[in-house]
Every structure is written in C-alpha cells, then in structure tokens.
C-alpha cells in the first residue's frame, strides 16, 4: 500500500514550503507554507487533509532523500507560537516480549507483589482496546513540554546540563490540531524519538515526570490516513560512524495493549487539551530501549530510527547543554 506523506521544507534562502510525497515521487504544494496552514484549510472546507493537499496542484518535483541529507527537512508540524504546541505521551502501551508478559501474568496470578507499573500494564492488556462506545482503561500519561522542545529529524537532541542520561525511545507519534470549536483533528502520524532520562527514572519511578521534561524529535514525514496495524523498524546508535547498538522495534496497534483511539480519548477528555488553535504531538510509547541493554550514551552519539512505511529516518546527534545558573529573586 502506498501512503501519502506531508513534509515541511526550508530552502537555502529560508523559504518555507510543504511537500506532498506519494511513493518515490514528491512535489512542492504551491501556495502553502506550513502543514498547519493546510490543515486549517481542510477543516474550513470540510475535506480531508489528503484532498486539501491534492487540491493545491503540483509545484516543482523534489528529491526528499537529498533534502533530508542536506538537513533542509523540518519536523512535519510546528506552530509559530511554540506555547500553542503541546507534547505529551503515554507509556506502558506496547506488548513487549512474550516472556515479559508471561512473567507479569504469573506474578499477578500467584499473588506476588505487583508493582504499579506492572499492574498498569496488565490493566492495559485487559481494557486498553475497548469496543466502540465503551470507555477503555486509562493509560499512564506524561507531559514533555511545548513546541520549544520539538526538534527536527536531523537536529541535535540536547539533554540538560543536569541530566543523568540521554536515551532514545523509538516510537510513533500522533499529530493533532484543535478546531476553534474544540474538536480535535488527527492530521496523521510521524516517526519519533521520545528522548528521555532513564537513569533519573530508574532511581525512583516518581521521578518519571522529571525524566520526560526533555526535547523530542519527529521524523520528516507526516503519514496521512490510518497507519498499518503492524509497524516494524530499527533503532540504532552510531558512535564515530560505527554501529554501537542496534535492535528492531515494533509499533502499531497489533503490537500494543491500547488502541490509538483509547489513548486519544483519555488525552482529549480534558478541556485544557481542546483549546482552539492548539497543536498536539502525542507519543504512543515503545518497548525497545538501548538503556535496557545497559548501553551508556555519550555526547556525539547519533540516534538513528527508521521504519516502513516511513521512507526517511531520524538521525539526531546527542549533545549536552551547559548547567544553568538559576537564581530566584524575591519581588
């Protein structure tokens, strides 16, 4: 199956444009600067984002692989006011290994101590994919930041100076725009690196909120329509140009304990997440981490994440910010 994808492009003279890609072919959409602009047109016209893109006509053809290599592809969504883009996510949503699930079930059945994480995972298995019209199990939820924390597919992922770790999380993210009447519209799906501090999280699970207040990267393509139920990709870490660690990862509803619909319902049930004009990037979780294999990342490592049907990867180098000198003054 061929999927339509939208990409955001920044030319060498700082001109922004939107690209429509289908298969190996891609062209500029005339008269459109951002994906959000195109989505607002689609909502106003009562048509799909796909139809809105096709209605623009065809501008010049463009080689998206070459533009990716040149660093001229942006994240596939943004907002001119970064305070109106919210990044959030849900965890414990993927099935992981059969062995791990079996151990969890045995522990629960035998009456042994079950951690809150294990219990939440099992509850997701039980009720994370409700029938239409029914309320499903509430997932773990976290906040990552606003649009100032979103980086493009080849930009550095910068961990704070005080961070204990900077680790990748290869996954899929949903991209949404809220209409002025408060209706959330799903624009599509993007490949993502939901970058986190796993050392901080491991120290105490109640520090999960701290560990998630980090940057995150999106792949360049916004996949339109419904994604495949089975998504299989590769997550690798490059050090000095050589592969330090590599592992396949799975996503898509066939590999998840929650449906996308259930995760969306539990996010957008809150009024503050249905504020007209806002953009939401919601990370759906993963079961594959280099940290679980005792990998210790270091500055200069490159996180490379790829998965079909996305045709382009993410390739983000790891960097560290200076430790901020923060002084709180009484007024």
C-alpha positions, -999 to +999 in steps of 0.1 A: +000+000+000+013+035-009+008+062+018+006+099+012+031+119+033+034+156+040+068+172+048+079+207+057+109+221+039+132+251+045+152+261+015+187+276+015+172+311+013+149+304+043+118+299+022+093+276+038+071+251+018+051+219+021+059+188+001+034+161-008+050+127-013+035+095-027+057+065-033+090+077-047+075+109-062+073+142-043+065+178-053+061+212-037+025+223-029+020+258-045+008+285-021+013+266+012+040+274+038+031+250+066+012+218+073-009+236+099-020+261+073-030+233+050-049+216+078-068+247+087-078+250+050-091+214+051-111+219+083-127+251+069-136+233+036-148+202+054-125+179+034-097+156+043-060+167+046-053+144+016-079+161-005-067+195+006-032+186-005-042+173-039-064+204-045-032+226-043-020+213-076+016+203-083+046+225-080+082+215-088+093+180-081+118+175-053+141+147-041+132+143-004+161+120+003+186+146-010+168+173+010+170+151+041+207+146+036+212+183+032+193+190+065+166+210+048+136+190+061+119+202+093+096+185+118+064+178+099+043+200+122+050+232+142+033+263+154+045+299+150+038+304+187+056+275+205+034+279+236+005+266+215+021+233+206+019+207+234+040+175+236+027+146+257+028+109+258+016+076+271+037+047+284+033+010+292+013+008+259+033-018+240+032-056+245+070-061+247+083-096+247+060-127+252+084-138+280+080-105+299+042-106+296+042-142+309+062-133+339+038-104+346+008-126+344+023-153+366+032-127+393-003-113+392-020-147+394+002-160+422-005-131+445+032-120+445+039-083+449+030-065+417+045-030+411+023-001+400+039-003+365+032-040+362-004-035+373-009-007+349+005-028+321-018-057+329-048-034+332-040-021+297-039-056+283-073-062+299-091-030+289-069-009+265-088-018+234-125-011+242-154-018+219-169+012+201-189+033+225-172+019+256-147+035+279-113+018+279-086+016+306-068+048+314-031+047+304+000+062+320+003+098+308+031+123+309+040+159+297+071+166+277+070+203+270+058+229+245+069+235+209+102+249+220+112+213+229+104+199+194+134+193+171+136+182+135+147+149+120+185+158+119+188+183+146+208+176+178+189+163+208+202+184+237+199+170+272+200+195+301+233+201+318+219+184+350+207+153+332+219+119+343+213+103+309+201+110+274+184+080+258+164+072+227+128+060+226+118+049+191+081+051+185+052+066+166+035+099+175+001+113+166-002+148+154-034+168+161-049+202+155-078+216+176-105+234+157-119+267+171-150+248+183-127+225+204-128+195+181-095+176+179-085+166+144-059+139+138-036+151+110-015+119+108+013+100+123+051+106+125+081+085+133+095+098+166+123+097+192+107+105+225+140+113+242+142+107+279+165+104+310+163+068+320+188+070+348+166+095+366+135+074+360+152+043+373+163+060+405+126+065+415+096+059+394+080+090+409+107+110+390+092+099+357+078+134+353+113+149+356+128+123+332+103+132+305+108+170+305+132+168+276+134+175+239+119+151+214+124+147+176+100+139+148+108+122+115+102+144+085+071+127+072+035+131+083+018+098+073-018+106+063-048+083+069-048+052+091-014+037+098-007+000+093-016-022+123+020-036+123+049-013+121+084-027+123+116-006+124+151-004+135+167+017+163+204+021+163+231+042+180+261+052+159+294+062+176+322+076+155+303+064+124+301+028+136+271+010+150+273+008+188+239-008+193+211-019+171+177-035+177+144-039+159+113-023+174+076-028+169+047-004+169+012-002+155-020-014+172-012-051+166+018-047+189+001-025+215-021-031+246-040+000+239-057+013+207-049+047+193-085+056+198-084+048+235-052+068+241-067+097+222-099+096+242-080+097+275-059+126+264-085+148+248-111+142+275-095+171+294-109+206+284-075+222+285-063+199+257-092+211+234-082+247+232-089+261+197-059+265+175-035+244+195-013+217+180-007+184+199+021+159+194+013+127+214+039+100+217+024+065+218+052+046+236+077+019+228+090-014+242+126-011+229+154+009+247+192+007+245+192+016+282+176-018+289+207-034+273+230-014+296+241+010+269+255+042+282+252+070+257+276+099+253+278+132+236+283+128+198+263+095+196+237+096+168+203+081+173+190+067+140+154+054+138+138+041+107+106+022+100+083+014+070+061+028+057+080+059+065+107+063+038+131+086+057+147+081+091+155+103+121+193+109+127+198+130+157+232+135+174+233+137+212+245+169+228+245+184+264+236+219+274+255+239+300+243+237+336+221+267+340+227+292+367+192+298+381+185+324+407+151+330+421+146+366+432+120+379+456+100+407+443 
